Amino acid sequence: MTDQQLMSRLSLNQITIEQWTLEEAVQGCVRNEVPWISVWRHKIAEIGLSKSKKLIQDAGLQVSSICRGGMFPAATAKERADRIDDNKRAVEEAAELGTDTLVLVCGPSADKDILTAREQVAEGIDQLVPFAKDHGVKLAIEPLHPMFAADRSVINTMDQASTIAEKYAADEVGVVVDVYHVWWDPNLYAEIERAKGRILGFHVSDWKVPMDDMFKGRSMMGDGVIEINKMRKAVETARYHGPIEVEIINQSLWDRDGDDVLKEVKQSFAKHV
């Protein structure tokens, strides 16, 4: 793959430059020649869906995904039903913005019963699949690192994500490979191979030691221990050739000038991805 081909796949996951509004992020992508953007729903909510769509379309950007759906487990049936309704709105937003990928951060347990929470995740996805399919949107299950099992997601391995996804057609439910969340898995490369044809996203950042913050501890590619390039080649072997999202959640980046961050993202992406 040429450098130009690789850079044509670069997507700015909007959380990397959280300090920017959606309008600022779109303009920043245009200025810095970043062809893709992954949009977060709280940024859409700030200006509304129709304005968000116009901004992105007028700029000529492609949307790699919407983040996020999920958060299925809850203490009561009503709460779980409300979560499904919110996920349906997320599906509609994805379809309206022209992406076929809704990333699912599946959610934590409502109490200490993690097994029941995982069952609720599977049930929630099952309820959502027909609606998403009708809108041409695929559900992309993103396993999160086990340190997030208590507060963000009870789906923590590629195996768990694929076990749910394999109940459905590959154009209905798939998985996201986020290097930050799965690099540690001793079965990682076997699980990437298992997910062949079902990988819906590839997200990059790095794991720097020591980590300053559990949530906002991701670092720029090349600053940590993750074998990003090897993982990229593995997902390509598993037939994923779509956009590659740079998703770096880090306060130090949010405190900087967004254009400077985006320039560093491009340099790091070209060298280490």
C-alpha positions in Angstrom: 0.0 0.0 0.0 1.3 3.4 -0.9 1.5 6.3 1.5 -1.2 8.1 -0.5 -3.5 5.1 -0.3 -3.0 4.9 3.5 -3.7 8.6 4.0 -6.8 8.3 1.9 -8.2 6.1 4.7 -7.5 8.5 7.6 -10.5 9.4 9.6 -10.6 11.9 12.5 -12.6 10.4 15.3 -14.0 13.6 16.7 -13.2 12.8 20.3 -9.5 13.3 19.5 -10.2 17.0 19.2 -13.0 17.3 21.7 -12.4 21.0 22.1 -13.8 21.6 18.6 -17.4 21.9 17.7 -18.6 19.8 14.8 -18.3 22.8 12.5 -14.7 23.4 13.7 -13.9 19.8 13.2 -15.3 19.7 9.7 -13.4 22.9 8.8 -10.2 21.4 10.4 -10.5 18.3 8.3 -10.8 20.3 5.1 -7.8 22.5 6.0 -5.6 19.5 6.9 -6.8 17.3 4.0 -8.4 14.6 6.2 -11.0 12.8 4.0 -13.0 11.1 6.7 -14.6 12.0 10.0 -16.3 9.9 12.8 -19.0 12.0 14.4 -20.0 11.8 18.1 -23.6 12.2 18.9 -23.2 14.9 21.6 -21.7 17.1 18.9 -24.6 16.4 16.6 -27.0 17.4 19.4 -25.3 20.8 19.9 -26.4 22.0 16.4 -29.0 19.5 15.3 -29.0 16.7 12.7 -29.9 18.7 9.7 -27.2 21.3 10.2 -24.7 18.6 10.9 -25.6 16.9 7.7 -25.3 20.1 5.6 -21.9 20.9 7.2 -20.4 17.5 6.3 -21.9 17.3 2.9 -20.9 20.9 1.9 -17.3 20.1 3.0 -17.2 16.9 0.9 -16.2 14.8 3.9 -17.1 11.1 4.3 -18.5 9.8 7.6 -16.8 6.6 8.8 -19.1 6.0 11.7 -21.4 7.5 14.4 -20.3 7.1 18.0 -22.1 5.9 19.9 -25.0 3.5 20.4 -25.2 0.8 23.0 -25.5 1.2 26.8 -28.1 -1.6 26.8 -28.0 -2.9 30.4 -30.4 -1.2 32.9 -32.1 -2.0 36.2 -35.7 -2.0 34.8 -37.5 -3.1 31.7 -38.6 0.5 31.1 -35.0 1.8 31.2 -33.9 -0.9 28.8 -36.7 0.0 26.4 -35.7 3.7 26.7 -32.1 2.6 25.7 -33.5 0.8 22.6 -35.4 4.0 21.6 -32.2 6.0 22.0 -30.3 3.5 19.9 -33.0 3.8 17.2 -32.4 7.5 17.1 -28.6 6.8 16.7 -29.4 4.5 13.8 -31.5 7.3 12.2 -28.6 9.8 12.7 -26.1 7.4 11.1 -28.4 6.9 8.1 -29.0 10.6 7.7 -25.3 11.4 7.8 -24.5 8.8 5.2 -22.6 6.2 7.2 -23.6 2.6 7.4 -21.7 2.0 10.7 -23.0 2.7 14.3 -20.4 1.9 16.9 -21.8 0.2 20.0 -20.3 0.8 23.4 -22.4 -1.8 25.1 -22.6 -0.5 28.6 -21.9 -1.6 32.2 -24.0 -3.6 34.6 -26.7 -1.8 36.5 -25.6 -3.7 39.6 -23.0 -6.3 40.3 -24.5 -9.0 38.1 -22.2 -8.8 35.1 -23.5 -12.0 33.5 -27.0 -10.7 33.4 -25.7 -7.4 32.0 -24.0 -9.3 29.1 -27.3 -11.1 28.4 -29.0 -7.7 28.3 -26.5 -6.5 25.8 -27.2 -9.5 23.5 -31.0 -8.9 23.9 -30.7 -5.2 23.2 -28.7 -5.9 20.0 -31.2 -8.5 18.9 -34.1 -5.9 19.3 -32.1 -3.3 17.4 -31.0 -5.4 14.4 -34.2 -5.3 12.3 -34.6 -1.5 12.7 -30.9 -0.9 11.8 -31.2 -3.2 8.8 -34.2 -1.3 7.5 -32.1 1.8 7.6 -29.1 0.3 6.0 -27.0 0.6 9.1 -24.6 -2.1 10.5 -24.1 -2.5 14.2 -20.5 -2.5 15.1 -19.8 -4.0 18.5 -16.7 -2.5 20.1 -15.1 -4.6 22.9 -13.5 -2.3 25.5 -10.5 -3.1 27.6 -11.4 -5.0 30.8 -10.6 -1.9 33.0 -13.8 -0.4 31.6 -16.0 -3.4 32.5 -17.4 -1.6 35.6 -18.4 1.7 34.0 -18.5 1.5 30.2 -18.9 -2.0 28.8 -19.2 -5.6 29.9 -18.1 -6.7 26.4 -14.3 -6.8 26.8 -12.9 -9.2 24.3 -13.0 -9.9 20.6 -14.3 -13.3 21.4 -17.3 -11.9 23.3 -18.1 -9.4 20.5 -17.8 -12.0 17.7 -19.9 -14.5 19.6 -22.8 -12.0 19.6 -22.1 -10.8 16.0 -22.0 -14.3 14.6 -25.7 -14.8 15.3 -26.4 -12.4 12.5 -25.4 -11.8 8.9 -22.1 -10.0 8.3 -24.0 -7.0 6.8 -26.0 -6.7 10.0 -23.7 -7.0 13.0 -19.9 -6.9 13.1 -17.0 -5.8 15.4 -14.7 -2.9 15.8 -11.0 -3.6 16.3 -9.7 -0.7 18.5 -6.0 -1.3 19.2 -6.1 0.4 22.6 -8.8 -2.0 23.8 -7.6 -5.3 22.4 -3.8 -5.2 21.9 -3.2 -7.2 25.2 -5.4 -10.2 24.2 -3.3 -13.4 23.8 -5.8 -14.6 21.3 -6.0 -11.3 19.3 -4.7 -12.4 15.9 -6.8 -15.6 16.0 -9.8 -13.5 16.8 -9.1 -11.0 14.0 -8.9 -14.0 11.6 -12.2 -15.3 13.1 -13.8 -11.9 12.4 -12.9 -12.0 8.7 -15.5 -10.2 6.6 -17.2 -8.9 9.8 -14.8 -6.1 10.8 -16.6 -2.8 10.6 -14.0 -0.5 11.9 -10.3 -0.1 12.9 -9.4 2.5 15.5 -5.8 3.5 16.4 -4.0 5.3 19.3 -1.4 4.0 21.6 -0.8 2.7 25.2 1.9 4.8 26.9 3.5 3.6 30.1 2.9 4.9 32.7 -0.7 5.8 31.9 -1.7 9.1 33.5 -5.5 8.6 33.4 -7.6 5.5 32.9 -10.1 7.2 30.6 -8.1 10.0 29.1 -4.8 8.0 28.9 -4.5 7.2 25.2 -1.4 8.5 23.5 -0.4 9.4 19.9 0.5 6.5 17.7 4.2 5.5 18.2 4.4 6.8 21.8 3.4 3.5 23.4 3.7 -0.3 23.3 1.0 -1.3 20.7 2.1 -3.1 17.5 -0.2 -0.9 15.4 1.2 -1.7 12.0 1.1 -5.4 12.6 -2.6 -5.1 13.7 -3.4 -3.0 10.7 -2.0 -5.7 8.3 -4.0 -8.4 10.2 -7.3 -6.6 9.8 -6.6 -6.1 6.1 -5.9 -9.8 5.8 -9.3 -10.2 7.4 -10.7 -8.2 4.5 -11.1 -4.8 6.2 -9.9 -2.0 3.9 -12.1 0.8 5.1 -11.4 4.0 6.9 -9.0 4.0 9.9 -10.1 6.2 12.8 -7.6 8.0 15.0 -9.4 8.0 18.4 -7.2 9.5 21.1 -8.9 10.5 24.3 -6.4 12.6 26.1 -6.8 15.9 28.0 -3.4 17.2 26.9 -4.6 17.1 23.3 -7.8 18.8 24.2 -5.8 21.6 25.8 -3.9 22.3 22.6 -4.6 24.1 19.3 -6.7 21.7 17.2 -4.8 22.3 14.0 -1.5 21.5 15.7 -3.0 18.2 17.0 -4.3 17.3 13.6 -1.0 17.9 12.0 0.7 15.6 14.6 -2.0 13.0 14.0 -1.2 12.9 10.3 2.5 12.7 10.9 2.1 9.9 13.5 -0.4 8.1 11.3 1.9 8.1 8.3 4.8 6.8 10.3 3.3 4.2 12.7 0.0 2.9 11.1 
